Amino acid sequence: MIRLRLPLLLAATLLLAACAKPVPLPPADVDNAWEAFSGQYLKPLPATGITAKASFLFSREVPEKQSGRLTVELWGELNRPLRMNASAGFGKTVALMREDHSGLTAYYPDRETAYWCQDPVVASMALGLPLPFSLRDLAMLAGGCFETIVPDRYAIGMIQKDRPTYTFPEGPVALLQTDSLGRPLKLEGEVRRGDRTIKWKADIDGYDDGPEPERIVFTFDTGGRGVLRIRNRDLTVEPWTEKSLELDLPDKTVIRAVCAFPRSG
C-alpha cells in the first residue's frame, strides 16, 4: 500500500503546483532591465521640438473596411502645439492636423471638413486611424522617449516568455515588455470612451542604429492594424514660429466634433 500512496501523493503535489498561480517576484534580470529602460527611455529628451518623417500602412474593419498607405510629416514643439500632414500616392494631401492643449483638429481637403475632439486619441480613432497615441506621444516615441505613456514605477515585474515584463495599474499602457537591455519590444493597453473600450497592442523593433525605435506595429481588437515606420527624425532646440505651426482653414470649411468611437455597420 505504501508503494501505491507515494505516486498518488506525488501526482497530487504536481497537480497543485501546476494549478497554483505564479508569484511575480521580480528576479534580478527584471530589476536590471527596468533600470536600463528607465535610464534610457524615461529620461527627458535633450530638445524642445522635433521634425520627423514616417510611413503609415493601415487597415481597419470599422466603420467600414479600408486600407491604405500614408506618408507622414510631423513637426513642432514636444510640449505642443504639433502639426502633422498626411499624404497618399503622388503627394495627394489626405489630412492636415494640429494638436494643441485644446485637442486635435484634423482637416480633410477633399471633404472641406475639419474634425475636432478634445481627446486626440479618440479623434484619431474616430477618424479611422488605428493609432492609440496622441501626436505628442508619437513625437516623443520617435525621439526615443516613453515618459508620456509609461509610468515611472511598475506594479508587477516578471519574466514572461523569457522577457522582462511589467504591468501598470493606471495610464494608457497596461503592460510593457523589454529585452534584457531594457529596449521596449511590446506594449499593451486600452482606450476608453464612455461605455466603450478598445484594446490594443504594439510590437516595437528596429534598434539597429540607436535607442530610437524604427517600426511600431499596432493591432486592435476591432480588427484595425497600423504599421508606423519612422524614416528619420531630428530633435530641435530652437523654438518654432507660431506661423509654422498654424493650421489655416479655408472659409468654406465645415467644422464637426468627433467624440465617439466608430461603430460597425
Phi, psi and chi 1 to 4 in degrees:
 res  aa     phi    psi   chi1   chi2   chi3   chi4
   1 MET       -  -34.2  -65.4  -63.7  -66.8      -
   2 ILE   -64.1  -38.6  -65.2  177.6      -      -
   3 ARG   -65.1  -28.6  -67.9  179.7  179.5  176.6
   4 LEU   -79.3  -34.8  -67.4  174.7      -      -
   5 ARG   -71.1  -36.4  -72.9  176.3  179.3  172.8
   6 LEU   -62.4  -47.2  -75.5  175.9      -      -
   7 PRO   -62.4  -37.8  -25.1   35.9      -      -
   8 LEU   -64.6  -41.9  -70.7  173.2      -      -
   9 LEU   -64.0  -41.6 -179.5   60.7      -      -
  10 LEU   -64.1  -42.2  178.7   58.9      -      -
  11 ALA   -64.1  -40.1      -      -      -      -
  12 ALA   -64.8  -39.4      -      -      -      -
  13 THR   -64.2  -43.2  -57.8      -      -      -
  14 LEU   -65.7  -37.4  -68.2  175.1      -      -
  15 LEU   -64.7  -43.1 -179.3   59.9      -      -
  16 LEU   -63.8  -39.5  -71.6  173.0      -      -
  17 ALA   -65.0  -37.6      -      -      -      -
  18 ALA   -68.9  -33.7      -      -      -      -
  19 CYS   -82.6  -20.3  -64.5      -      -      -
  20 ALA   -68.3  141.1      -      -      -      -
  21 LYS   -73.3  138.8  -66.2 -177.7  178.8  179.9
  22 PRO   -66.9  139.5   23.4  -32.8      -      -
  23 VAL   -86.0  115.8  179.1      -      -      -
  24 PRO   -78.7   64.4   30.0  -34.9      -      -
  25 LEU   -80.9  119.2  -64.5  176.0      -      -
  26 PRO   -65.1  117.0  -18.1   30.9      -      -
  27 PRO   -74.5  173.8   26.5  -32.8      -      -
  28 ALA   -59.5  -35.3      -      -      -      -
  29 ASP   -62.5  -35.8  -69.7  -15.9      -      -
  30 VAL   -67.3  -45.9  171.8      -      -      -
  31 ASP   -62.9  -42.8  -69.3  -24.3      -      -
  32 ASN   -66.6  -41.2  -67.8  -21.3      -      -
  33 ALA   -66.5  -39.4      -      -      -      -
  34 TRP   -64.7  -40.7  177.0 -101.1      -      -
  35 GLU   -61.9  -40.2 -176.4  176.6   -8.2      -
  36 ALA   -68.2  -41.8      -      -      -      -
  37 PHE   -63.3  -51.7  165.7   77.8      -      -
  38 SER   -65.4  -34.2   58.7      -      -      -
  39 GLY   -68.7  -29.0      -      -      -      -
  40 GLN  -100.0  -43.2  175.8   64.3   54.0      -
  41 TYR  -104.7   -7.5  -65.7   98.3      -      -
  42 LEU  -109.0    2.5  -65.4 -175.2      -      -
  43 LYS   -84.0  149.6   66.4  179.7 -178.4 -179.8
  44 PRO   -61.5  146.2  -21.1   32.7      -      -
  45 LEU   -74.7  145.1  -70.9  174.7      -      -
  46 PRO   -81.3   49.7   31.7  -35.3      -      -
  47 ALA  -161.3  165.4      -      -      -      -
  48 THR  -113.9  -14.4   57.1      -      -      -
  49 GLY  -141.6  176.6      -      -      -      -
  50 ILE  -155.2  152.9 -168.2  171.3      -      -
  51 THR  -135.1  133.0  176.7      -      -      -
  52 ALA  -147.9  154.0      -      -      -      -
  53 LYS  -127.7  143.9  -67.3 -176.0  178.2 -178.9
  54 ALA  -154.3  164.0      -      -      -      -
  55 SER  -112.2  149.8   63.9      -      -      -
  56 PHE  -137.4  108.9 -173.5   60.1      -      -
  57 LEU   -93.0  132.6  -70.7  167.6      -      -
  58 PHE  -142.5  154.0   71.7   93.2      -      -
  59 SER  -145.2  150.8   61.3      -      -      -
  60 ARG  -149.2  159.6   68.7 -171.7 -171.7 -163.1
  61 GLU  -108.5  -26.4  -60.9  -67.7  -32.2      -
  62 VAL  -127.4  146.6  -67.9      -      -      -
  63 PRO   -73.7  -14.6   27.9  -35.5      -      -
  64 GLU  -150.0  161.9   69.3  -83.9  -25.5      -
  65 LYS   -68.0  134.0  -73.5 -171.7  176.9 -177.9
  66 GLN  -161.6  148.1 -174.0  179.7    2.8      -
  67 SER  -146.0  159.4   60.9      -      -      -
  68 GLY  -178.4  179.3      -      -      -      -
  69 ARG  -132.2  130.4 -179.6 -175.2 -174.7  -83.2
  70 LEU  -121.4  147.0  -61.0  174.5      -      -
  71 THR  -102.0  129.3  -62.2      -      -      -
  72 VAL  -118.4  134.4  173.8      -      -      -
  73 GLU  -120.1  128.0  -65.5 -175.6   47.5      -
  74 LEU  -126.8  132.1  175.1   66.9      -      -
  75 TRP  -154.9  160.0   72.8   94.1      -      -
  76 GLY   136.3 -162.5      -      -      -      -
  77 GLU   -87.7  135.9  -56.9  -71.0  -14.2      -
  78 LEU   -61.2  -29.3  -68.8  172.9      -      -
  79 ASN   -94.1   14.4 -163.8   33.9      -      -
  80 ARG    73.3  150.5  -67.2 -176.4  -70.7 -116.8
  81 PRO   -77.0  156.0   27.4  -33.5      -      -
  82 LEU  -129.5  147.7  -76.5  158.4      -      -
  83 ARG  -119.4  148.7  -77.9  -70.6  -39.8  -81.5
  84 MET  -145.5  131.2 -172.0  174.1   83.0      -
  85 ASN  -112.4  136.0  -72.1   -6.1      -      -
  86 ALA  -122.0  129.5      -      -      -      -
  87 SER  -130.7  155.0   57.9      -      -      -
  88 ALA  -104.1 -156.9      -      -      -      -
  89 GLY   -59.7  148.0      -      -      -      -
  90 PHE    60.0   24.5  -56.7  104.5      -      -
  91 GLY    75.5   14.4      -      -      -      -
  92 LYS   -68.5  124.6  178.1 -176.3  177.1 -178.4
  93 THR   -71.8  125.8  -60.3      -      -      -
  94 VAL   -98.4  -45.9  174.4      -      -      -
  95 ALA  -153.3  145.9      -      -      -      -
  96 LEU  -119.5  126.2  -51.9  175.8      -      -
  97 MET  -125.4  150.2  -58.6 -176.3 -176.7      -
  98 ARG  -139.7  130.8  173.3 -173.8  161.2   98.9
  99 GLU  -119.3  125.8 -179.8  179.8  -57.0      -
 100 ASP  -133.5 -166.7   53.7   29.8      -      -
 101 HIS   -71.2  -10.3  -66.7  -76.1      -      -
 102 SER   -92.0  -12.1   67.3      -      -      -
 103 GLY   136.8 -160.6      -      -      -      -
 104 LEU  -114.8  132.0  176.5   72.9      -      -
 105 THR  -115.8  127.4  -59.5      -      -      -
 106 ALA  -123.2  119.2      -      -      -      -
 107 TYR  -104.0  127.2  172.4   64.1      -      -
 108 TYR  -109.5  105.9  -74.0   72.5      -      -
 109 PRO   -59.5  -38.6  -22.9   33.2      -      -
 110 ASP   -68.0  -21.0   60.8  -24.4      -      -
 111 ARG  -100.1  -10.8  -52.1  176.1 -165.8  174.8
 112 GLU    53.9   38.9  -64.6 -174.3  -30.8      -
 113 THR  -134.7  138.9  -57.4      -      -      -
 114 ALA  -114.1  134.5      -      -      -      -
 115 TYR  -111.2  141.1  -59.0   89.2      -      -
 116 TRP  -136.1  143.8  172.4   86.9      -      -
 117 CYS  -151.0  142.8 -175.6      -      -      -
 118 GLN   -65.3  -31.0 -173.3  176.3   10.5      -
 119 ASP   -96.2  109.7 -173.1  -34.9      -      -
 120 PRO   -61.2  -34.7  -22.5   33.7      -      -
 121 VAL   -68.3  -44.8  177.6      -      -      -
 122 VAL   -61.4  -39.4  172.0      -      -      -
 123 ALA   -60.5  -47.6      -      -      -      -
 124 SER   -61.0  -45.5  -64.9      -      -      -
 125 MET   -73.0  -32.6  -62.6 -173.5   68.9      -
 126 ALA   -65.5  -29.1      -      -      -      -
 127 LEU   -87.0    2.7  -65.9  170.4      -      -
 128 GLY    89.0   10.6      -      -      -      -
 129 LEU   -91.3  117.8  -67.4  176.2      -      -
 130 PRO   -76.4   75.0   27.0  -31.8      -      -
 131 LEU  -135.2  118.2  -73.5  170.5      -      -
 132 PRO   -90.7   12.4   34.1  -34.2      -      -
 133 PHE  -126.4  156.6  -59.3  133.9      -      -
 134 SER   -76.7  170.6   66.0      -      -      -
 135 LEU   -61.3  -37.0  -65.6 -171.3      -      -
 136 ARG   -63.3  -43.5 -174.1 -168.9 -178.6 -155.3
 137 ASP   -59.9  -43.9  -64.0  -27.4      -      -
 138 LEU   -64.6  -38.8  -67.8  175.3      -      -
 139 ALA   -63.3  -42.6      -      -      -      -
 140 MET   -65.7  -42.8  -61.5  -68.9  -79.2      -
 141 LEU   -62.0  -41.0  -70.4  177.9      -      -
 142 ALA   -60.1  -32.1      -      -      -      -
 143 GLY   -84.5   -2.8      -      -      -      -
 144 GLY    87.6   27.7      -      -      -      -
 145 CYS  -124.6  128.9 -178.6      -      -      -
 146 PHE  -111.0   12.7  -74.5   64.2      -      -
 147 GLU   -68.8  -19.9   69.2  172.2   -4.2      -
 148 THR   -83.1  -12.2   61.6      -      -      -
 149 ILE  -121.9  -23.2   59.1  173.1      -      -
 150 VAL  -111.7  125.1  176.4      -      -      -
 151 PRO   -62.8  160.9  -22.1   33.7      -      -
 152 ASP   -83.4   -1.6   57.5    2.7      -      -
 153 ARG  -137.4  140.9  -66.7 -176.9 -179.0 -179.3
 154 TYR  -102.7  156.0   60.3   85.7      -      -
 155 ALA   -84.1  -48.3      -      -      -      -
 156 ILE  -133.6  135.7  -61.0  174.8      -      -
 157 GLY  -121.9  138.7      -      -      -      -
 158 MET  -157.2  169.7   66.8 -167.3   84.0      -
 159 ILE   -99.2  118.8  -63.6  -66.0      -      -
 160 GLN  -128.1  119.5 -171.2  177.5   81.3      -
 161 LYS    54.7   44.7  -64.4 -178.0  179.7  179.6
 162 ASP    66.4   15.8  -61.7  -35.0      -      -
 163 ARG  -124.7  141.8  -68.4  177.1  177.3  173.8
 164 PRO   -61.9  129.3  -22.3   33.6      -      -
 165 THR  -133.5  138.4  -55.6      -      -      -
 166 TYR  -132.3  142.7  -47.6   90.3      -      -
 167 THR  -117.8  154.3   63.4      -      -      -
 168 PHE  -134.9  136.0  -50.9   92.0      -      -
 169 PRO   -77.5  -22.5   28.5  -34.1      -      -
 170 GLU  -137.3  161.8  -63.2  179.8   -4.5      -
 171 GLY   104.2  169.6      -      -      -      -
 172 PRO   -66.5  -25.6   23.4  -32.6      -      -
 173 VAL  -103.9  124.5  171.9      -      -      -
 174 ALA   -97.8  -24.0      -      -      -      -
 175 LEU  -144.2  139.5 -179.4  143.1      -      -
 176 LEU  -130.2  133.6  162.8   70.1      -      -
 177 GLN  -125.1  133.9 -161.1  167.7   69.5      -
 178 THR  -124.5  173.7   74.8      -      -      -
 179 ASP   -91.6 -176.2   61.1   12.5      -      -
 180 SER   -66.5  -17.2   59.1      -      -      -
 181 LEU   -91.7    1.5  -59.6  177.5      -      -
 182 GLY    85.0    9.1      -      -      -      -
 183 ARG   -80.4  129.9  -64.8  179.1  -62.2 -171.1
 184 PRO   -64.1  131.6  -19.8   31.9      -      -
 185 LEU  -117.0  -28.7  -60.4  177.6      -      -
 186 LYS  -151.8  140.3 -175.6  177.3 -177.7  179.1
 187 LEU  -129.5  148.0  -59.0  171.2      -      -
 188 GLU  -137.9  146.1  -67.2 -176.8    8.3      -
 189 GLY  -170.9 -165.5      -      -      -      -
 190 GLU  -151.8  152.8   59.2 -175.4   26.0      -
 191 VAL  -113.5  128.0 -179.4      -      -      -
 192 ARG  -113.9  142.0  -63.1 -179.7 -178.9  179.0
 193 ARG  -150.2  112.3 -175.2   68.8  175.1 -176.5
 194 GLY    62.9 -126.4      -      -      -      -
 195 ASP   -95.2    8.7   60.3  -11.5      -      -
 196 ARG  -108.9  143.4  -66.5 -163.0   62.3 -162.9
 197 THR  -132.8  130.6  -60.9      -      -      -
 198 ILE  -117.3  122.3  -63.7  177.9      -      -
 199 LYS   -91.4  147.2  -64.5 -177.5  178.5 -179.6
 200 TRP  -142.0  160.1   59.0  -92.2      -      -
 201 LYS  -134.2  153.1  -63.2 -179.7 -179.4  179.3
 202 ALA  -137.5  124.7      -      -      -      -
 203 ASP  -104.6  130.8  -66.1  -66.9      -      -
 204 ILE  -121.1  136.9  -51.4  168.2      -      -
 205 ASP  -156.3 -175.8   57.8   29.2      -      -
 206 GLY    88.1   55.1      -      -      -      -
 207 TYR  -103.9   23.2  -67.4  101.0      -      -
 208 ASP   -64.1  -37.3  -65.1  -20.8      -      -
 209 ASP   -99.3    6.1  -62.0  -32.5      -      -
 210 GLY   154.8 -170.3      -      -      -      -
 211 PRO   -77.4  -12.9   28.0  -34.8      -      -
 212 GLU   -80.2  136.8  -59.4   89.4   -3.3      -
 213 PRO   -71.1  147.5   27.1  -34.5      -      -
 214 GLU  -102.1  -25.4  -60.5  -66.9  -27.5      -
 215 ARG  -142.4  136.8 -171.2  178.9   76.8  143.3
 216 ILE  -131.2  125.3  -53.5  175.9      -      -
 217 VAL  -108.9  116.3  179.6      -      -      -
 218 PHE   -99.9  136.1  -59.8  101.2      -      -
 219 THR  -131.9  145.1   55.1      -      -      -
 220 PHE  -126.4  151.8  -64.2   78.6      -      -
 221 ASP   -72.8   -4.6   63.7   -2.0      -      -
 222 THR   -87.9   -1.9   54.9      -      -      -
 223 GLY    98.7   -4.9      -      -      -      -
 224 GLY   -74.8  151.3      -      -      -      -
 225 ARG  -149.4  137.6 -174.1  174.4 -172.6  -91.2
 226 GLY  -138.8  137.2      -      -      -      -
 227 VAL  -119.0  110.2 -178.7      -      -      -
 228 LEU  -101.9  118.4 -177.2   69.2      -      -
 229 ARG  -111.5  115.8  -68.7 -176.7  179.2  -88.5
 230 ILE   -87.2  112.2  -56.9  169.8      -      -
 231 ARG   -78.2  -46.0  -58.2  -59.7 -176.3 -176.6
 232 ASN  -158.4  158.5   56.7   65.8      -      -
 233 ARG  -151.0  145.4   82.0  -85.3  -75.1  168.7
 234 ASP  -133.0  122.1  -67.8  -53.9      -      -
 235 LEU   -81.9  140.6  -63.6  175.7      -      -
 236 THR  -124.1  152.5   61.1      -      -      -
 237 VAL  -116.5  -20.7  -67.7      -      -      -
 238 GLU   -76.2  134.3  -67.8  -66.3  -31.3      -
 239 PRO   -66.7  145.1   23.2  -32.9      -      -
 240 TRP   -78.4  147.8  -68.6   81.5      -      -
 241 THR   -74.8  153.4   64.0      -      -      -
 242 GLU   -59.6  -38.7  -69.3 -174.3   13.0      -
 243 LYS   -63.0  -38.7 -174.9  174.8  179.9   57.6
 244 SER   -69.2  -16.1   65.1      -      -      -
 245 LEU  -110.4    4.7  -60.0  179.1      -      -
 246 GLU   -77.3  154.5  -70.7  177.1   -6.8      -
 247 LEU  -122.5   97.8  177.5   57.2      -      -
 248 ASP   -83.2  122.4  -66.7  -36.4      -      -
 249 LEU  -101.1  134.9  -58.9  177.2      -      -
 250 PRO   -60.4  158.1  -23.3   33.3      -      -
 251 ASP   -60.0  -33.3  -66.3  -23.7      -      -
 252 LYS   -83.6    4.9  -64.4 -178.9  179.6 -179.8
 253 THR   -65.3  131.6  -58.5      -      -      -
 254 VAL   -93.4  129.8  176.6      -      -      -
 255 ILE  -107.3  125.3  -59.1  177.5      -      -
 256 ARG  -126.9  145.8  -65.2  179.6  177.3  174.6
 257 ALA   -89.7  135.5      -      -      -      -
 258 VAL  -121.6  108.8  -74.1      -      -      -
 259 CYS  -128.4   18.1  -60.7      -      -      -
 260 ALA  -142.7  152.2      -      -      -      -
 261 PHE   -68.8  147.7  -65.3  143.0      -      -
 262 PRO   -70.3  148.0   26.5  -34.6      -      -
 263 ARG  -113.2  147.6  -64.3 -176.7 -178.3  -87.0
 264 SER   -67.6  154.3   58.5      -      -      -
 265 GLY    82.4      -      -      -      -      -
